[in-house]
Amino acid sequence: MRIREWQDILEDVTERNVDPDDWRAVAGDRSGGVGEDMYLAHPRAGVFFLKTYAKNPFEVRGVGTQVARQLDDEIGSFLPNRREEAGGRFAVRSPPDDEDRAKQQATRLEEVVKAHADAPTTPGDMFDDMMDALESPAFGPMEYDQYDRPDELEELSDRFEEAEELLSSELDELIETDEVDRGFM
């Protein structure tokens, strides 16, 4: 298991050549410490595990790893499978390459907002269309609890116990090195 910076893991997610709207996530408070845990999963890209904490209002620190190369039915049962079942949505984005690309995406996004303002729509459909306009490489349903740990997060932590222990140890070292005894909220 290769433990890396959390942003490197997100970069791996954005570089995967898979359907961007098939990603799913579950996240919540970290057990036994400062920060949050998050699992990102895709049927063809695998399962990624991140542990992060807010060092200050401007800086998030963390670690992560890929814990499975495929998303099987057992692991998938702990992740939301439809937008209606999830407590929210998430997206991972890469910035536009240049100013022309940024303007092009802004124009497409404006068209999406106008189209949804003029027609009956659902928030989920609008979110999907916005992520398509922004060319988000990963988005989908997410089960999230900012004050606790969803049961699904606990189940995944039990399934990937070794990764849980290693990432917790690495994150604790970051927190100690940063001389922060609690996260910033």
Phi and psi restraints in degrees (value plus and minus 20) as a CYANA .aco file:
   2 ARG   PHI    -125.7   -85.7
   2 ARG   PSI      94.6   134.6
   3 ILE   PHI    -113.3   -73.3
   3 ILE   PSI     111.1   151.1
   4 ARG   PHI    -157.6  -117.6
   4 ARG   PSI     154.6   194.6
   5 GLU   PHI     -79.1   -39.1
   5 GLU   PSI     125.3   165.3
   6 TRP   PHI     -81.8   -41.8
   6 TRP   PSI     -54.0   -14.0
   7 GLN   PHI     -88.6   -48.6
   7 GLN   PSI     -50.5   -10.5
   8 ASP   PHI     -85.5   -45.5
   8 ASP   PSI     -57.2   -17.2
   9 ILE   PHI     -85.6   -45.6
   9 ILE   PSI     -64.6   -24.6
  10 LEU   PHI     -83.7   -43.7
  10 LEU   PSI     -53.8   -13.8
  11 GLU   PHI     -84.5   -44.5
  11 GLU   PSI     -60.8   -20.8
  12 ASP   PHI     -78.0   -38.0
  12 ASP   PSI     -63.1   -23.1
  13 VAL   PHI     -80.9   -40.9
  13 VAL   PSI     -65.0   -25.0
  14 THR   PHI     -89.5   -49.5
  14 THR   PSI     -44.2    -4.2
  15 GLU   PHI    -108.6   -68.6
  15 GLU   PSI     -26.0    14.0
  16 ARG   PHI     -88.5   -48.5
  16 ARG   PSI     116.4   156.4
  17 ASN   PHI    -115.9   -75.9
  17 ASN   PSI      51.6    91.6
  18 VAL   PHI    -153.2  -113.2
  18 VAL   PSI     147.1   187.1
  19 ASP   PHI     -79.0   -39.0
  19 ASP   PSI      99.6   139.6
  20 PRO   PHI     -85.2   -45.2
  20 PRO   PSI     -47.3    -7.3
  21 ASP   PHI    -110.0   -70.0
  21 ASP   PSI     -12.5    27.5
  22 ASP   PHI    -115.0   -75.0
  22 ASP   PSI     -17.2    22.8
  23 TRP   PHI     -93.8   -53.8
  23 TRP   PSI     129.8   169.8
  24 ARG   PHI    -158.8  -118.8
  24 ARG   PSI     136.7   176.7
  25 ALA   PHI    -168.4  -128.4
  25 ALA   PSI     134.7   174.7
  26 VAL   PHI    -160.6  -120.6
  26 VAL   PSI     117.1   157.1
  27 ALA   PHI    -173.1  -133.1
  27 ALA   PSI     140.4   180.4
  28 GLY   PHI     157.2   197.2
  28 GLY   PSI    -190.1  -150.1
  29 ASP   PHI     -77.1   -37.1
  29 ASP   PSI     126.6   166.6
  30 ARG   PHI     -94.6   -54.6
  30 ARG   PSI     117.9   157.9
  31 SER   PHI     -97.9   -57.9
  31 SER   PSI     112.3   152.3
  32 GLY   PHI      49.0    89.0
  32 GLY   PSI       9.2    49.2
  33 GLY   PHI     156.7   196.7
  33 GLY   PSI    -199.6  -159.6
  34 VAL   PHI     -95.1   -55.1
  34 VAL   PSI     121.6   161.6
  35 GLY   PHI      92.2   132.2
  35 GLY   PSI    -185.7  -145.7
  36 GLU   PHI    -153.7  -113.7
  36 GLU   PSI     134.5   174.5
  37 ASP   PHI    -132.1   -92.1
  37 ASP   PSI     126.5   166.5
  38 MET   PHI    -167.7  -127.7
  38 MET   PSI     114.0   154.0
  39 TYR   PHI    -130.7   -90.7
  39 TYR   PSI     109.1   149.1
  40 LEU   PHI    -134.6   -94.6
  40 LEU   PSI     114.1   154.1
  41 ALA   PHI    -162.7  -122.7
  41 ALA   PSI     128.1   168.1
  42 HIS   PHI    -163.6  -123.6
  42 HIS   PSI     119.0   159.0
  43 PRO   PHI     -74.3   -34.3
  43 PRO   PSI     -56.0   -16.0
  44 ARG   PHI    -122.1   -82.1
  44 ARG   PSI     -35.1     4.9
  45 ALA   PHI    -120.6   -80.6
  45 ALA   PSI     -39.9     0.1
  46 GLY   PHI      85.7   125.7
  46 GLY   PSI    -183.1  -143.1
  47 VAL   PHI    -144.4  -104.4
  47 VAL   PSI     110.2   150.2
  48 PHE   PHI    -138.8   -98.8
  48 PHE   PSI     123.6   163.6
  49 PHE   PHI    -145.5  -105.5
  49 PHE   PSI     106.9   146.9
  50 LEU   PHI    -143.3  -103.3
  50 LEU   PSI     123.5   163.5
  51 LYS   PHI    -147.3  -107.3
  51 LYS   PSI     104.8   144.8
  52 THR   PHI    -156.2  -116.2
  52 THR   PSI     144.1   184.1
  53 TYR   PHI    -171.4  -131.4
  53 TYR   PSI     133.5   173.5
  54 ALA   PHI    -108.3   -68.3
  54 ALA   PSI      89.1   129.1
  55 LYS   PHI     -87.4   -47.4
  55 LYS   PSI     -59.0   -19.0
  56 ASN   PHI    -177.3  -137.3
  56 ASN   PSI    -199.7  -159.7
  57 PRO   PHI     -83.6   -43.6
  57 PRO   PSI     -34.5     5.5
  58 PHE   PHI    -132.0   -92.0
  58 PHE   PSI     -24.7    15.3
  59 GLU   PHI    -159.9  -119.9
  59 GLU   PSI     103.8   143.8
  60 VAL   PHI    -127.3   -87.3
  60 VAL   PSI     113.8   153.8
  61 ARG   PHI    -139.1   -99.1
  61 ARG   PSI     132.4   172.4
  62 GLY   PHI     155.5   195.5
  62 GLY   PSI    -199.9  -159.9
  63 VAL   PHI    -156.9  -116.9
  63 VAL   PSI     144.6   184.6
  64 GLY   PHI    -185.8  -145.8
  64 GLY   PSI     153.3   193.3
  65 THR   PHI    -180.8  -140.8
  65 THR   PSI     144.1   184.1
  66 GLN   PHI    -111.6   -71.6
  66 GLN   PSI     103.3   143.3
  67 VAL   PHI    -120.7   -80.7
  67 VAL   PSI     -36.0     4.0
  68 ALA   PHI    -173.1  -133.1
  68 ALA   PSI     121.8   161.8
  69 ARG   PHI    -100.8   -60.8
  69 ARG   PSI     -40.9    -0.9
  70 GLN   PHI    -155.5  -115.5
  70 GLN   PSI     134.4   174.4
  71 LEU   PHI    -118.9   -78.9
  71 LEU   PSI      85.5   125.5
  72 ASP   PHI    -110.4   -70.4
  72 ASP   PSI     154.5   194.5
  73 ASP   PHI     -82.5   -42.5
  73 ASP   PSI     -57.7   -17.7
  74 GLU   PHI     -83.9   -43.9
  74 GLU   PSI     -71.2   -31.2
  75 ILE   PHI     -86.6   -46.6
  75 ILE   PSI     -60.6   -20.6
  76 GLY   PHI     -80.2   -40.2
  76 GLY   PSI     -45.4    -5.4
  77 SER   PHI     -87.9   -47.9
  77 SER   PSI     -36.2     3.8
  78 PHE   PHI    -115.6   -75.6
  78 PHE   PSI     -18.6    21.4
  79 LEU   PHI    -135.6   -95.6
  79 LEU   PSI     127.1   167.1
  80 PRO   PHI     -83.4   -43.4
  80 PRO   PSI     119.4   159.4
  81 ASN   PHI    -130.9   -90.9
  81 ASN   PSI     -27.4    12.6
  82 ARG   PHI    -163.1  -123.1
  82 ARG   PSI     128.7   168.7
  83 ARG   PHI     -76.4   -36.4
  83 ARG   PSI     -56.2   -16.2
  84 GLU   PHI     -86.6   -46.6
  84 GLU   PSI     -45.9    -5.9
  85 GLU   PHI    -105.5   -65.5
  85 GLU   PSI     -38.6     1.4
  86 ALA   PHI    -105.8   -65.8
  86 ALA   PSI     135.9   175.9
  87 GLY   PHI    -101.6   -61.6
  87 GLY   PSI     -27.3    12.7
  88 GLY   PHI    -197.2  -157.2
  88 GLY   PSI    -186.8  -146.8
  89 ARG   PHI    -151.6  -111.6
  89 ARG   PSI     138.5   178.5
  90 PHE   PHI    -158.3  -118.3
  90 PHE   PSI     142.4   182.4
  91 ALA   PHI    -171.0  -131.0
  91 ALA   PSI     126.7   166.7
  92 VAL   PHI    -136.1   -96.1
  92 VAL   PSI     111.5   151.5
  93 ARG   PHI    -150.1  -110.1
  93 ARG   PSI     130.3   170.3
  94 SER   PHI    -132.1   -92.1
  94 SER   PSI     122.9   162.9
  95 PRO   PHI     -87.3   -47.3
  95 PRO   PSI     133.6   173.6
  96 PRO   PHI     -79.6   -39.6
  96 PRO   PSI     130.9   170.9
  97 ASP   PHI     -87.2   -47.2
  97 ASP   PSI     -56.0   -16.0
  98 ASP   PHI    -172.2  -132.2
  98 ASP   PSI     159.7   199.7
  99 GLU   PHI     -84.9   -44.9
  99 GLU   PSI     -59.1   -19.1
 100 ASP   PHI     -82.5   -42.5
 100 ASP   PSI     -61.7   -21.7
 101 ARG   PHI     -85.7   -45.7
 101 ARG   PSI     -59.8   -19.8
 102 ALA   PHI     -82.8   -42.8
 102 ALA   PSI     -62.6   -22.6
 103 LYS   PHI     -85.0   -45.0
 103 LYS   PSI     -60.2   -20.2
 104 GLN   PHI     -82.6   -42.6
 104 GLN   PSI     -65.3   -25.3
 105 GLN   PHI     -85.6   -45.6
 105 GLN   PSI     -58.5   -18.5
 106 ALA   PHI     -83.8   -43.8
 106 ALA   PSI     -60.0   -20.0
 107 THR   PHI     -84.1   -44.1
 107 THR   PSI     -65.8   -25.8
 108 ARG   PHI     -83.5   -43.5
 108 ARG   PSI     -59.9   -19.9
 109 LEU   PHI     -84.1   -44.1
 109 LEU   PSI     -61.1   -21.1
 110 GLU   PHI     -81.3   -41.3
 110 GLU   PSI     -60.8   -20.8
 111 GLU   PHI     -84.0   -44.0
 111 GLU   PSI     -59.4   -19.4
 112 VAL   PHI     -83.7   -43.7
 112 VAL   PSI     -65.7   -25.7
 113 VAL   PHI     -81.5   -41.5
 113 VAL   PSI     -63.8   -23.8
 114 LYS   PHI     -82.8   -42.8
 114 LYS   PSI     -64.0   -24.0
 115 ALA   PHI     -82.5   -42.5
 115 ALA   PSI     -61.2   -21.2
 116 HIS   PHI     -94.1   -54.1
 116 HIS   PSI     -46.3    -6.3
 117 ALA   PHI     -91.5   -51.5
 117 ALA   PSI     -49.3    -9.3
 118 ASP   PHI    -113.7   -73.7
 118 ASP   PSI     -26.6    13.4
 119 ALA   PHI    -153.3  -113.3
 119 ALA   PSI     133.0   173.0
 120 PRO   PHI     -85.6   -45.6
 120 PRO   PSI     115.1   155.1
 121 THR   PHI    -174.3  -134.3
 121 THR   PSI     150.6   190.6
 122 THR   PHI    -130.6   -90.6
 122 THR   PSI     135.4   175.4
 123 PRO   PHI     -78.4   -38.4
 123 PRO   PSI     -57.2   -17.2
 124 GLY   PHI     -84.5   -44.5
 124 GLY   PSI     -61.8   -21.8
 125 ASP   PHI     -85.0   -45.0
 125 ASP   PSI     -60.6   -20.6
 126 MET   PHI     -83.6   -43.6
 126 MET   PSI     -63.1   -23.1
 127 PHE   PHI     -79.5   -39.5
 127 PHE   PSI     -67.6   -27.6
 128 ASP   PHI     -78.2   -38.2
 128 ASP   PSI     -66.4   -26.4
 129 ASP   PHI     -85.2   -45.2
 129 ASP   PSI     -57.1   -17.1
 130 MET   PHI     -85.7   -45.7
 130 MET   PSI     -62.3   -22.3
 131 MET   PHI     -86.1   -46.1
 131 MET   PSI     -56.4   -16.4
 132 ASP   PHI     -83.4   -43.4
 132 ASP   PSI     -63.9   -23.9
 133 ALA   PHI     -82.5   -42.5
 133 ALA   PSI     -55.8   -15.8
 134 LEU   PHI    -106.5   -66.5
 134 LEU   PSI     -20.9    19.1
 135 GLU   PHI      36.2    76.2
 135 GLU   PSI      24.2    64.2
 136 SER   PHI     -85.7   -45.7
 136 SER   PSI     109.0   149.0
 137 PRO   PHI     -99.8   -59.8
 137 PRO   PSI     -29.9    10.1
 138 ALA   PHI    -177.4  -137.4
 138 ALA   PSI     103.4   143.4
 139 PHE   PHI    -179.8  -139.8
 139 PHE   PSI     138.3   178.3
 140 GLY   PHI     145.8   185.8
 140 GLY   PSI    -186.9  -146.9
 141 PRO   PHI     -92.3   -52.3
 141 PRO   PSI     130.6   170.6
 142 MET   PHI    -164.1  -124.1
 142 MET   PSI     113.0   153.0
 143 GLU   PHI    -116.7   -76.7
 143 GLU   PSI     100.2   140.2
 144 TYR   PHI    -161.6  -121.6
 144 TYR   PSI     119.9   159.9
 145 ASP   PHI    -156.2  -116.2
 145 ASP   PSI      93.8   133.8
 146 GLN   PHI     -99.2   -59.2
 146 GLN   PSI     -30.8     9.2
 147 TYR   PHI    -132.1   -92.1
 147 TYR   PSI     -28.9    11.1
 148 ASP   PHI    -172.5  -132.5
 148 ASP   PSI    -187.3  -147.3
 149 ARG   PHI    -135.6   -95.6
 149 ARG   PSI     100.8   140.8
 150 PRO   PHI     -79.8   -39.8
 150 PRO   PSI     129.1   169.1
 151 ASP   PHI     -75.3   -35.3
 151 ASP   PSI     -56.9   -16.9
 152 GLU   PHI     -83.7   -43.7
 152 GLU   PSI     -55.3   -15.3
 153 LEU   PHI     -86.9   -46.9
 153 LEU   PSI     -60.5   -20.5
 154 GLU   PHI     -83.4   -43.4
 154 GLU   PSI     -62.0   -22.0
 155 GLU   PHI     -83.2   -43.2
 155 GLU   PSI     -63.2   -23.2
 156 LEU   PHI     -84.7   -44.7
 156 LEU   PSI     -59.4   -19.4
 157 SER   PHI     -82.0   -42.0
 157 SER   PSI     -57.1   -17.1
 158 ASP   PHI     -86.2   -46.2
 158 ASP   PSI     -58.7   -18.7
 159 ARG   PHI     -88.7   -48.7
 159 ARG   PSI     -53.9   -13.9
 160 PHE   PHI    -134.6   -94.6
 160 PHE   PSI      34.5    74.5
 161 GLU   PHI     -79.9   -39.9
 161 GLU   PSI     -62.1   -22.1
 162 GLU   PHI     -82.9   -42.9
 162 GLU   PSI     -65.1   -25.1
 163 ALA   PHI     -83.2   -43.2
 163 ALA   PSI     -60.1   -20.1
 164 GLU   PHI     -77.0   -37.0
 164 GLU   PSI     -67.8   -27.8
 165 GLU   PHI     -86.6   -46.6
 165 GLU   PSI     -65.1   -25.1
 166 LEU   PHI     -86.5   -46.5
 166 LEU   PSI     -65.5   -25.5
 167 LEU   PHI     -87.3   -47.3
 167 LEU   PSI     -57.6   -17.6
 168 SER   PHI     -81.3   -41.3
 168 SER   PSI     -63.4   -23.4
 169 SER   PHI     -82.2   -42.2
 169 SER   PSI     -65.1   -25.1
 170 GLU   PHI     -83.0   -43.0
 170 GLU   PSI     -63.2   -23.2
 171 LEU   PHI     -86.9   -46.9
 171 LEU   PSI     -59.7   -19.7
 172 ASP   PHI     -79.3   -39.3
 172 ASP   PSI     -58.9   -18.9
 173 GLU   PHI     -84.5   -44.5
 173 GLU   PSI     -60.8   -20.8
 174 LEU   PHI     -80.7   -40.7
 174 LEU   PSI     -65.8   -25.8
 175 ILE   PHI     -82.2   -42.2
 175 ILE   PSI     -62.0   -22.0
 176 GLU   PHI     -87.0   -47.0
 176 GLU   PSI     -63.7   -23.7
 177 THR   PHI     -82.6   -42.6
 177 THR   PSI     -58.7   -18.7
 178 ASP   PHI     -95.2   -55.2
 178 ASP   PSI     -26.2    13.8
 179 GLU   PHI      34.2    74.2
 179 GLU   PSI      25.7    65.7
 180 VAL   PHI    -138.5   -98.5
 180 VAL   PSI     100.2   140.2
 181 ASP   PHI    -114.0   -74.0
 181 ASP   PSI     -21.2    18.8
 182 ARG   PHI    -177.6  -137.6
 182 ARG   PSI     137.5   177.5
 183 GLY   PHI     -97.0   -57.0
 183 GLY   PSI     141.0   181.0
 184 PHE   PHI    -109.8   -69.8
 184 PHE   PSI     113.5   153.5
